Amino acid sequence: MDYKKYIAEKLNVEGVTKEELYDLIALPPNTEMGDYALPCFKFAKLMRKSPVAIAEELKNGIMSDEVIMSDRVLSEVSAVNGYVNFKINKGDFVRATLDKILKDKENFGSSTEGNGKTVCIDYSSINIAKPFHIGHLSTTVLGGALYRIFNYLGYKAVGINHLGDYGTQFGKLISAYKRWGDKETIEKGGIRALNELYVRFHQEAEEHPEYDDEARAYFKKIEQGDEECQELFHWFKELTLKDVQKVYDMLDIHFDSYAGESFFSDKMQPVVDELRAKNLLIESRGAQVVDLEEYGMTPCIILKSDGSSLYATRDMAAAMYRKETYDFYKCLYVVAYQQNLHFKQFFKVLEMMGKEWSKDLVHVAYGMVSLEEGTMSTRKGNVVFLEDVIAKCIEKAYKIIDDKNPNLENKEDVAQKVGVGAVIFGALYNNKIKDIVFSYDKVLNFDGETSVYVQYTCARANSVLQKGGVATEFEIPELTVEEIELVKALATFPDTVKAAAEKYEPSCVARFAVDVAQKFNKFYFDCKILAAEDEKTKNFRLALTNATLQTLKNAFALLGIGIPDKM
């Protein structure tokens, strides 16, 4: 049963919809007060009464409802300090929750709310021939988690890797390759060898500024379709995608489109023409811009003084293409907060052009990731490859596992799941807007708020089920506080997934998993499972263990993290 829906249906607040009531009903921090609570403060202005009086009135209305009192869904309703608190029949609630989880299995928490709606998600968006480094971690795993979450809720998610495959850096690479490179070295070294050429170009160009002119000339040749330059450009792209696919495979990241910047090179002129036709373009210092002063922003540059395009032009062309191709319900851009102004600008320009759907464009901003060693720079060459970070986490995980359980089977596979999971979880656990300093010791802590802690909890639950069996039939015994608290936490999973989608915040799911793991461990240590006092209690606790394991697996699947059977 959806208890929030049940309660919302029984409440009547004039001017407030059942859906709004549903969203306001929450879990109170003090469970002794009730299992659900409705704050009445938002109704005070509407009803011209104090929240305390409103709560009392709503309580009396519920208590007089004979249907509620006769079917024993609610065991008690009270009004306290402007809140209406609801206590539910614990036995029915526990039975309904466990039945739902064990019946739905991997689909518990999913829904069909998004049926018929498409959500485009632009994430990772790596630069061709540049390192796939630690700074790309957040956009990649955040976007990957949102992709899974929206699919889980019935939407059709379209993952887009908007490749950075346009600009003078390719001219620089061609210049560097022709001057210092050779095919065999580049084929063998892949993206790292290309990066070395890129770094060397910037070092040498400080002494030879004419190299920059040469780079611009080479890029112009790419644009003009020069056969040799085009061939080198596509080769660099092929090498890059081959290398980064290894990382995507490890992180379980998938895309439906790799249409990058170059794909839109012939789609920008219609944007410029439309802006001009709608008298939105003005000249400023030789450049063509859209004035955004009345919106508190600097001008959005559409064409530079030499007539070349900028990111805004290409992003507007891409947005228009995506709307035409996918007819999206929402189009998300998972990009660092440093680009806040850029997105505000081109979203506003699209709105000024009369694109009603511009309101459906969302910048999912996130904080920066750095290692404890400090900041990075591609041009100077001090970058940390994401592949190396993952490899180091797997290596450290293997050593910890080997020390703790040297006889464990498939240690390599377990270390892979633990190491990769630690990298993903480290980027997803905190609110996305926070800057992250990545620490190997912190993310691999078995006792902290980490993926390893959750994975170890799952291994513990799995061990219990292997020894005791999975109870298919169970009755509800006299319930302990630990059992009720655990079931209440499990029951929030569908709402948690929904909240993660609404807020574009996968940390909701990550934090849910840690909370459930903590409550399961309290239940595990305080309540005997295999040595329970009677068969009825044992079967129930085995069913609760099974439901917990299933729910944690579902949560981690949304984050892209595997669960080892043993640790």
C-alpha positions as CSV (number, residue, x, y, z in Angstrom):
1,M,0.0,0.0,0.0
2,D,1.1,3.6,-0.7
3,Y,0.4,4.9,2.8
4,K,1.2,8.5,1.8
5,K,-1.4,8.3,-0.9
6,Y,-3.9,6.6,1.5
7,I,-3.5,9.5,4.0
8,A,-3.6,12.2,1.3
9,E,-6.9,10.8,0.0
10,K,-8.5,11.0,3.5
11,L,-7.4,14.6,4.0
12,N,-9.4,17.6,2.8
13,V,-7.8,21.0,2.6
14,E,-9.7,23.5,0.5
15,G,-7.5,24.9,-2.3
16,V,-4.9,22.2,-2.0
17,T,-4.8,19.2,-4.3
18,K,-4.3,15.6,-3.3
19,E,-1.0,15.6,-5.2
20,E,0.2,18.6,-3.2
21,L,-0.8,16.9,0.1
22,Y,1.0,13.8,-1.0
23,D,4.2,15.7,-1.6
24,L,4.0,17.4,1.8
25,I,3.6,14.2,3.8
26,A,6.9,13.2,5.2
27,L,8.7,10.9,7.7
28,P,9.0,12.6,11.1
29,P,12.5,12.7,12.6
30,N,11.2,11.4,15.9
31,T,9.4,8.1,15.1
32,E,7.8,8.0,18.5
33,M,5.5,10.9,17.3
34,G,4.3,8.9,14.3
35,D,5.2,7.1,11.1
36,Y,4.1,9.9,8.8
37,A,3.6,13.6,9.4
38,L,1.8,16.5,7.6
39,P,3.2,20.0,8.4
40,C,0.3,22.6,8.3
41,F,2.4,25.8,8.1
42,K,1.9,26.3,4.4
43,F,-1.9,26.3,4.9
44,A,-2.0,29.1,7.4
45,K,-2.3,32.0,4.9
46,L,-4.7,30.0,2.7
47,M,-7.0,29.0,5.6
48,R,-6.4,32.2,7.7
49,K,-5.8,30.0,10.8
50,S,-2.8,29.1,12.8
51,P,-0.9,25.9,11.9
52,V,-1.8,24.5,15.4
53,A,-5.6,25.1,14.8
54,I,-5.4,23.6,11.3
55,A,-3.6,20.5,12.5
56,E,-6.2,20.0,15.2
57,E,-9.1,20.4,12.7
58,L,-7.5,17.9,10.2
59,K,-6.9,15.4,13.0
60,N,-10.6,15.6,14.1
61,G,-11.7,15.1,10.5
62,I,-9.5,12.0,10.2
63,M,-10.5,10.5,13.6
64,S,-14.2,10.8,12.7
65,D,-13.7,8.8,9.5
66,E,-15.1,5.4,10.4
67,V,-13.6,3.8,7.3
68,I,-10.1,4.5,8.6
69,M,-10.8,3.3,12.1
70,S,-12.5,0.1,11.0
71,D,-9.9,-1.1,8.5
72,R,-7.1,-0.4,11.0
73,V,-4.7,1.1,8.4
74,L,-4.1,3.9,10.9
75,S,-3.8,3.1,14.5
76,E,-3.5,6.7,15.8
77,V,-3.7,10.3,14.6
78,S,-2.5,13.2,16.7
79,A,-2.0,17.0,16.3
80,V,1.3,18.4,17.8
81,N,2.7,21.9,17.3
82,G,1.2,22.4,13.8
83,Y,1.8,18.9,12.6
84,V,-0.7,16.0,12.0
85,N,1.1,12.8,13.0
86,F,-0.1,9.4,11.7
87,K,0.7,6.1,13.2
88,I,0.0,3.1,11.0
89,N,-0.8,-0.5,11.8
90,K,2.8,-1.9,12.0
91,G,1.9,-5.5,11.2
92,D,0.0,-4.6,8.0
93,F,2.7,-2.1,7.0
94,V,5.5,-4.5,7.4
95,R,3.6,-7.3,5.5
96,A,2.7,-4.9,2.6
97,T,6.3,-3.6,2.3
98,L,8.0,-7.0,2.3
99,D,5.5,-8.5,0.0
100,K,6.0,-5.7,-2.5
101,I,9.8,-6.0,-2.5
102,L,9.9,-9.8,-2.7
103,K,7.3,-9.7,-5.5
104,D,8.8,-6.9,-7.6
105,K,12.4,-7.9,-7.0
106,E,14.7,-5.9,-9.3
107,N,11.7,-3.7,-10.2
108,F,11.0,-2.5,-6.7
109,G,11.3,1.2,-6.7
110,S,10.6,1.5,-10.5
111,S,7.5,3.2,-12.0
112,T,5.8,4.0,-15.2
113,E,5.5,7.8,-14.5
114,G,7.7,8.7,-17.4
115,N,6.0,6.6,-20.0
116,G,5.8,8.4,-23.4
117,K,8.4,11.1,-22.3
118,T,12.0,11.4,-23.5
119,V,14.8,12.9,-21.4
120,C,18.0,13.8,-23.2
121,I,21.1,13.7,-21.0
122,D,24.3,15.4,-22.2
123,Y,27.1,14.0,-20.1
124,S,30.8,13.1,-20.0
125,S,31.4,14.9,-23.3
126,I,35.1,14.3,-23.5
127,N,37.5,16.2,-25.6
128,I,39.1,14.3,-28.5
129,A,42.8,13.7,-28.2
130,K,42.8,15.0,-24.6
131,P,43.1,13.0,-21.4
132,F,40.1,11.4,-19.9
133,H,41.1,12.7,-16.4
134,I,39.8,12.8,-12.8
135,G,38.0,16.0,-13.7
136,H,35.6,14.1,-16.0
137,L,34.6,11.7,-13.2
138,S,31.5,13.7,-11.9
139,T,29.9,14.4,-15.3
140,T,30.4,10.8,-16.3
141,V,29.0,9.0,-13.3
142,L,26.4,11.7,-12.5
143,G,25.1,11.5,-16.0
144,G,25.2,7.7,-16.0
145,A,23.2,7.5,-12.8
146,L,20.6,9.9,-14.0
147,Y,20.4,7.9,-17.3
148,R,19.6,4.7,-15.3
149,I,17.2,6.5,-12.8
150,F,15.1,8.1,-15.6
151,N,14.9,4.8,-17.4
152,Y,13.9,3.1,-14.2
153,L,11.0,5.5,-13.8
154,G,9.7,4.7,-17.3
155,Y,11.2,7.6,-19.2
156,K,13.1,7.0,-22.4
157,A,16.5,8.3,-21.5
158,V,18.8,9.4,-24.4
159,G,22.5,9.5,-23.4
160,I,24.5,12.0,-25.4
161,N,28.3,12.2,-25.5
162,H,28.7,15.7,-27.0
163,L,32.3,15.2,-28.0
164,G,34.7,18.1,-28.0
165,D,35.8,17.5,-31.6
166,Y,35.9,21.0,-33.0
167,G,38.4,23.8,-32.6
168,T,42.0,24.9,-33.1
169,Q,43.4,22.3,-30.7
170,F,43.1,19.9,-33.7
171,G,45.2,22.2,-35.7
172,K,47.7,22.2,-32.9
173,L,47.7,18.4,-32.8
174,I,48.2,18.1,-36.6
175,S,51.1,20.7,-36.4
176,A,52.7,18.7,-33.5
177,Y,52.2,15.3,-35.1
178,K,53.7,16.4,-38.4
179,R,56.6,18.0,-36.6
180,W,57.4,15.5,-33.9
181,G,55.1,12.5,-34.2
182,D,55.1,9.1,-35.9
183,K,52.2,6.7,-36.6
184,E,53.7,3.7,-34.7
185,T,54.3,5.7,-31.5
186,I,50.8,7.2,-31.5
187,E,49.1,3.8,-32.3
188,K,50.9,2.2,-29.4
189,G,50.5,5.1,-26.9
190,G,47.0,6.2,-27.9
191,I,45.5,9.1,-26.1
192,R,48.5,9.5,-23.8
193,A,50.9,9.8,-26.7
194,L,48.5,12.4,-28.3
195,N,48.5,14.3,-25.0
196,E,52.3,14.4,-24.9
197,L,52.3,16.0,-28.4
198,Y,49.7,18.5,-27.2
199,V,51.7,19.4,-24.2
200,R,54.9,19.7,-26.2
201,F,53.2,22.0,-28.7
202,H,52.2,24.5,-26.0
203,Q,55.7,24.4,-24.6
204,E,57.3,25.0,-28.0
205,A,54.8,27.6,-29.0
206,E,56.0,29.8,-26.1
207,E,59.3,30.2,-28.0
208,H,57.7,29.9,-31.5
209,P,54.4,31.9,-31.6
210,E,54.2,31.2,-35.4
211,Y,53.2,27.6,-34.5
212,D,49.8,29.0,-33.3
213,D,49.3,30.6,-36.7
214,E,50.2,27.3,-38.3
215,A,47.7,25.5,-36.0
216,R,44.9,27.9,-37.0
217,A,45.7,27.2,-40.7
218,Y,45.5,23.5,-40.2
219,F,42.2,23.7,-38.4
220,K,40.9,25.8,-41.3
221,K,42.0,23.0,-43.6
222,I,39.9,20.5,-41.6
223,E,36.9,22.8,-41.9
224,Q,37.5,23.1,-45.7
225,G,37.6,19.3,-46.1
226,D,41.4,18.9,-46.8
227,E,41.9,15.2,-47.3
228,E,45.1,14.8,-45.3
229,C,43.9,16.9,-42.4
230,Q,40.5,15.2,-42.3
231,E,42.2,11.8,-42.2
232,L,44.4,12.8,-39.3
233,F,41.4,14.3,-37.4
234,H,39.3,11.2,-37.8
235,W,42.3,9.0,-36.8
236,F,42.8,11.1,-33.6
237,K,39.1,10.7,-32.8
238,E,39.1,6.9,-33.4
239,L,42.2,6.5,-31.1
240,T,40.5,8.6,-28.4
241,L,37.2,6.7,-28.4
242,K,39.0,3.4,-28.4
243,D,40.9,4.4,-25.2
244,V,38.0,6.0,-23.3
245,Q,35.7,3.0,-24.1
246,K,37.8,1.0,-21.6
247,V,36.9,3.4,-18.9
248,Y,33.3,3.6,-19.9
249,D,33.1,-0.2,-19.8
250,M,34.6,-0.3,-16.2
251,L,32.1,2.4,-15.1
252,D,29.2,0.7,-16.9
253,I,28.5,3.9,-18.9
254,H,26.5,3.9,-22.1
255,F,25.5,6.4,-24.7
256,D,22.9,6.5,-27.5
257,S,24.6,9.3,-29.4
258,Y,28.2,10.6,-30.0
259,A,27.1,13.6,-32.0
260,G,29.8,16.1,-31.0
261,E,30.6,19.7,-31.9
262,S,31.7,18.9,-35.4
263,F,28.3,17.3,-36.1
264,F,26.7,20.7,-35.8
265,S,29.2,22.7,-37.9
266,D,26.7,22.8,-40.8
267,K,23.7,23.5,-38.5
268,M,24.9,26.8,-37.1
269,Q,24.1,29.1,-40.0
270,P,20.3,28.6,-39.7
271,V,20.6,29.7,-36.0
272,V,22.5,32.8,-37.0
273,D,20.0,33.5,-39.8
274,E,17.0,33.2,-37.5
275,L,18.6,35.5,-34.9
276,R,19.2,38.0,-37.6
277,A,15.7,37.7,-39.0
278,K,14.3,38.3,-35.5
279,N,16.5,41.4,-35.0
280,L,18.2,39.9,-32.0
281,L,21.8,40.3,-33.4
282,I,23.7,43.5,-32.8
283,E,27.3,44.3,-33.6
284,S,29.8,44.8,-30.7
285,R,33.5,45.4,-31.5
286,G,33.1,43.6,-34.8
287,A,31.4,40.6,-33.2
288,Q,27.7,39.6,-33.5
289,V,26.1,39.4,-30.1
290,V,22.7,39.2,-28.4
291,D,22.3,41.9,-25.8
292,L,21.3,40.4,-22.4
293,E,21.8,43.5,-20.2
294,E,18.2,43.7,-19.1
295,Y,18.5,40.1,-17.8
296,G,21.6,41.0,-15.8
297,M,24.0,39.2,-18.1
298,T,26.9,40.1,-20.3
299,P,26.2,39.8,-24.1
300,C,26.0,36.3,-25.6
301,I,28.6,36.2,-28.4
302,I,27.2,34.4,-31.5
303,L,30.0,35.1,-34.0
304,K,33.5,36.4,-33.4
305,S,34.8,39.4,-35.4
306,D,36.4,37.0,-37.9
307,G,33.0,35.3,-38.5
308,S,33.8,32.1,-36.6
309,S,31.2,30.5,-34.2
310,L,31.4,30.0,-30.5
311,Y,30.2,27.4,-28.0
312,A,26.8,29.2,-27.6
313,T,26.1,29.0,-31.3
314,R,26.9,25.3,-31.5
315,D,24.9,24.6,-28.3
316,M,21.9,26.4,-29.6
317,A,22.1,24.4,-32.9
318,A,22.4,21.2,-30.8
319,A,19.4,22.1,-28.6
320,M,17.3,22.8,-31.7
321,Y,18.4,19.5,-33.3
322,R,17.6,17.5,-30.1
323,K,14.2,19.0,-29.8
324,E,13.4,18.2,-33.5
325,T,15.0,14.7,-33.3
326,Y,13.8,13.5,-29.9
327,D,11.0,15.9,-28.9
328,F,12.3,15.8,-25.4
329,Y,10.4,16.3,-22.2
330,K,13.6,17.6,-20.6
331,C,17.1,18.1,-21.9
332,L,19.8,17.9,-19.2
333,Y,23.3,19.3,-19.4
334,V,25.6,17.6,-16.8
335,V,28.3,20.3,-16.8
336,A,30.4,21.9,-14.0
337,Y,29.1,25.0,-12.3
338,Q,31.9,27.1,-13.9
339,Q,29.7,27.1,-17.0
340,N,26.6,28.6,-15.2
341,L,26.7,31.8,-17.2
342,H,27.1,30.1,-20.5
343,F,24.0,28.0,-20.0
344,K,21.9,30.9,-18.6
345,Q,22.9,32.9,-21.7
346,F,22.1,30.5,-24.4
347,F,18.9,29.3,-22.6
348,K,17.8,32.9,-22.5
349,V,18.6,33.5,-26.2
350,L,16.5,30.5,-27.2
351,E,13.7,31.9,-25.1
352,M,14.0,35.3,-26.8
353,M,13.8,33.5,-30.2
354,G,10.4,32.2,-29.2
355,K,11.4,28.6,-28.4
356,E,8.8,27.7,-25.8
357,W,10.6,24.5,-25.0
358,S,13.7,26.4,-23.8
359,K,12.1,26.1,-20.3
360,D,12.8,22.4,-20.5
361,L,16.5,22.8,-20.8
362,V,18.2,22.2,-17.5
363,H,21.8,22.8,-16.5
364,V,22.7,20.1,-13.9
365,A,25.7,21.8,-12.3
366,Y,28.2,20.0,-10.2
367,G,31.3,20.8,-8.2
368,M,34.9,20.1,-9.1
369,V,36.8,16.9,-8.4
370,S,40.5,17.1,-7.5
371,L,43.0,14.7,-5.9
372,E,44.7,15.5,-2.6
373,E,47.8,16.3,-4.7
374,G,46.2,19.5,-6.1
375,T,44.9,21.0,-9.4
376,M,45.6,19.9,-13.0
377,S,46.3,21.5,-16.3
378,T,46.1,19.7,-19.7
379,R,48.3,22.2,-21.4
380,K,51.1,21.9,-18.8
381,G,50.8,18.1,-18.7
382,N,50.0,17.7,-15.0
383,V,46.8,15.6,-15.3
384,V,45.7,12.5,-13.6
385,F,44.1,10.0,-16.0
386,L,40.8,8.6,-14.7
387,E,41.8,5.1,-15.8
388,D,44.8,5.4,-13.5
389,V,42.6,6.4,-10.5
390,I,40.3,3.5,-11.1
391,A,43.3,1.1,-11.5
392,K,44.8,2.3,-8.2
393,C,41.5,1.9,-6.4
394,I,41.2,-1.7,-7.7
395,E,44.8,-2.4,-6.6
396,K,44.3,-1.0,-3.1
397,A,40.9,-2.9,-2.8
398,Y,42.7,-6.1,-3.7
399,K,45.3,-5.6,-1.0
400,I,42.7,-4.8,1.7
401,I,40.6,-7.9,0.7
402,D,43.7,-10.1,0.6
403,D,44.6,-9.0,4.1
404,K,41.1,-9.4,5.5
405,N,40.1,-12.6,3.7
406,P,43.1,-14.3,2.0
407,N,41.1,-17.4,1.1
408,L,38.3,-15.6,-0.7
409,E,37.5,-16.9,-4.1
410,N,37.5,-14.6,-7.1
411,K,39.5,-11.9,-5.3
412,E,40.2,-10.1,-8.6
413,D,36.5,-9.9,-9.5
414,V,35.6,-8.7,-6.0
415,A,38.4,-6.1,-6.0
416,Q,37.2,-4.8,-9.4
417,K,33.7,-4.3,-8.0
418,V,34.9,-2.8,-4.8
419,G,37.5,-0.5,-6.5
420,V,35.3,0.8,-9.3
421,G,32.4,1.1,-6.9
422,A,34.5,3.3,-4.6
423,V,35.4,5.7,-7.4
424,I,31.7,6.0,-8.5
425,F,30.3,6.3,-4.9
426,G,33.0,8.8,-4.0
427,A,31.7,11.2,-6.7
428,L,28.0,10.5,-6.0
429,Y,27.6,10.4,-2.2
430,N,27.7,14.1,-1.5
431,N,25.4,16.8,-2.9
432,K,26.5,17.2,-6.6
433,I,27.2,20.9,-6.3
434,K,30.0,20.4,-3.6
435,D,33.6,20.3,-4.6
436,I,35.2,16.9,-3.9
437,V,38.8,16.2,-2.9
438,F,39.2,12.5,-3.8
439,S,40.9,10.4,-1.1
440,Y,41.7,6.7,-1.8
441,D,41.7,5.9,2.0
442,K,38.4,7.6,2.5
443,V,36.5,5.9,-0.3
444,L,37.9,2.4,0.6
445,N,36.9,2.6,4.3
446,F,35.0,-0.4,5.3
447,D,33.4,1.4,8.3
448,G,32.6,4.8,6.8
449,E,29.7,6.1,4.6
450,T,31.1,4.4,1.6
451,S,30.2,1.9,-1.1
452,V,32.5,-0.7,0.5
453,Y,30.4,-0.5,3.7
454,V,27.3,-1.1,1.7
455,Q,28.8,-3.9,-0.3
456,Y,30.1,-5.6,2.8
457,T,26.6,-5.3,4.4
458,C,25.2,-7.0,1.3
459,A,27.8,-9.8,1.6
460,R,26.8,-10.3,5.2
461,A,23.1,-10.5,4.2
462,N,23.9,-12.9,1.4
463,S,25.8,-15.1,3.9
464,V,22.8,-15.2,6.2
465,L,20.5,-16.3,3.4
466,Q,22.9,-19.0,2.1
467,K,23.0,-20.5,5.6
468,G,19.3,-20.0,6.5
469,G,17.6,-20.2,3.1
470,V,15.2,-17.7,1.6
471,A,11.9,-17.9,3.3
472,T,9.1,-17.7,0.8
473,E,6.3,-17.9,3.4
474,F,6.4,-15.9,6.6
475,E,4.1,-14.5,9.3
476,I,4.6,-11.3,11.2
477,P,5.8,-11.9,14.7
478,E,5.9,-9.4,17.5
479,L,8.1,-6.7,16.0
480,T,11.2,-5.1,17.5
481,V,12.1,-1.4,17.0
482,E,15.1,-2.5,14.8
483,E,12.8,-4.4,12.5
484,I,10.3,-1.7,12.1
485,E,13.0,1.0,11.5
486,L,14.6,-1.1,8.8
487,V,11.2,-1.8,7.1
488,K,10.3,1.9,7.2
489,A,13.7,2.7,5.6
490,L,13.1,0.1,2.8
491,A,9.6,1.5,2.1
492,T,11.0,4.9,1.2
493,F,13.0,3.6,-1.8
494,P,10.4,4.4,-4.5
495,D,10.1,8.0,-3.1
496,T,13.9,8.2,-3.0
497,V,14.3,7.3,-6.6
498,K,11.6,9.8,-7.6
499,A,13.3,12.5,-5.6
500,A,16.6,11.7,-7.2
501,A,15.1,12.3,-10.6
502,E,13.2,15.4,-9.6
503,K,16.2,17.0,-8.0
504,Y,18.7,15.5,-10.5
505,E,20.5,14.3,-7.4
506,P,21.8,10.7,-7.4
507,S,23.2,11.3,-3.9
508,C,19.6,10.7,-2.7
509,V,20.0,7.0,-3.7
510,A,23.6,6.8,-2.4
511,R,22.6,8.1,1.0
512,F,19.6,5.9,1.1
513,A,21.8,2.9,0.6
514,V,24.1,3.8,3.5
515,D,21.1,4.5,5.8
516,V,19.6,1.1,5.0
517,A,22.9,-0.6,5.5
518,Q,23.3,1.0,8.9
519,K,19.8,0.0,9.9
520,F,20.3,-3.5,8.7
521,N,23.6,-3.9,10.7
522,K,21.8,-2.7,13.8
523,F,19.1,-5.3,13.2
524,Y,21.7,-7.9,12.4
525,F,23.6,-7.4,15.7
526,D,20.5,-6.8,18.0
527,C,18.1,-9.4,16.6
528,K,19.1,-13.1,16.2
529,I,18.3,-14.3,12.7
530,L,19.5,-17.9,12.3
531,A,19.2,-18.5,16.1
532,A,15.8,-16.8,16.5
533,E,13.7,-18.0,19.4
534,D,11.1,-19.7,17.1
535,E,10.6,-20.6,13.4
536,K,8.1,-17.9,12.8
537,T,10.5,-15.2,13.9
538,K,13.4,-16.8,12.0
539,N,11.4,-17.0,8.7
540,F,10.3,-13.4,9.1
541,R,13.9,-12.2,9.7
542,L,15.2,-14.2,6.7
543,A,12.5,-12.5,4.5
544,L,13.5,-9.1,5.9
545,T,17.2,-9.9,5.2
546,N,16.2,-10.9,1.6
547,A,14.2,-7.8,1.1
548,T,17.1,-5.6,2.3
549,L,19.6,-7.3,0.0
550,Q,17.3,-6.9,-3.0
551,T,16.6,-3.2,-2.2
552,L,20.4,-2.4,-1.8
553,K,21.1,-4.2,-5.1
554,N,18.4,-2.1,-6.8
555,A,19.9,1.1,-5.4
556,F,23.5,0.3,-6.4
557,A,22.4,-0.8,-9.9
558,L,21.0,2.7,-10.4
559,L,24.4,4.1,-9.4
560,G,26.3,1.6,-11.7
561,I,27.9,-0.3,-8.8
562,G,28.2,-4.0,-8.6
563,I,27.6,-6.1,-5.5
564,P,29.9,-9.1,-4.8
565,D,28.3,-12.2,-3.3
566,K,31.2,-12.6,-0.8
567,M,33.9,-10.2,0.6
